[in-house]
């Protein structure tokens, strides 16, 4: 069997909004969210206007990109760093007090390399309270990052990251427990 990209068909996939809303969001994302313009309040407002659920005290740095805001839920007091890309073909749920560092990628879609047609596959991502995705990390489709887990700098995760554990590498593996002291 060989790969046949001419047979690729993802007509089954429904983005969740009309083409007009998607085009308008693409423009808003490019001009306001994925730009050098500082400030978080207006970015949270724009995301909410397009259906995202954004909690209070959320910091959204410059050059953040969100594919479909209507498939995004962000809890309270989260930090989304520069150049974060949330490619949410499926739902992305982010708990409270989550840090998503610079350049992190949250990817809910992939392709089935075992099929000649290269079928699209989408699965949600869940990031629970207090978790931290390090700079330039990649979180793949279907990943669950449990409470206070850490995905280290440049690491790639798919599957389940257990609570209060630190993971590193590609693929990410457990390296040690996360201990959080009082300040």
Residue, then its C-alpha position, 0 to 999 in steps of 0.5 A: x500500500x502507498x500513501x494517496x494524498x489525492x484520496x484525502x477527504x475530511x468532509x466528515x470534519x465540522x469546524x463548528x461555525x459558519x465559513x463567514x465566522x471562521x474567516x472573520x476569526x482568521x482576520x481577528x486572530x491575525x491582526x489582534x491576537x497573533x501580533x505584537x500588540x500588548x495587552x491581555x484584556x482585549x484579547x480575552x474579550x475578542x476570544x469570548x466574542x467568538x465563543x471561548x470561555x476565558x476565566x479571570x486574570x488570564x494573561x495572553x502574551x503577544x503572538x498567540x494563535x488560536x484556531x477555533x476559539x469556540x473550542x477553547x476553555x481557559x480557567x482563572x489566572x492562567x498565563x499563555x506565553x509568546x508564540x503559543x499556538x493552540x491548534x484546536x480542531x477538537x476541544x482544549x480545556x485548560x484549568x486554573x493557574x496553568x502556565x503555557x510557556x513561550x512557543x508551546x504547541x497544543x495540537x488536537x489533530x494528526x493524520x493516520x499514517x497507517x491509512x493510504x488516504x492519510x485520514x484526519x484524526x482529532x482528539x481533545x486536550x485537557x490540562x488540569x489546574x496548576x500544570x505547566x507546559x514548558x517553552x517549545x513543548x508539544x502536546x499532542x491529540x488526546x493528551x491529559x496533563x493532570x493537576x500540577x504536572x510539568x512538561x519540560x522545555x522542548x518535550x513532546x507529550x501524548x497520553x497521560x501525564x500523572x499529577x505532580x510529576x515532571x516529564x521530559x524528552x521526546x517522547x516525554x517520560x517521567x523524570x521526578x516528582x514535582x514538589x511545591x513549597x510554600x512561599 
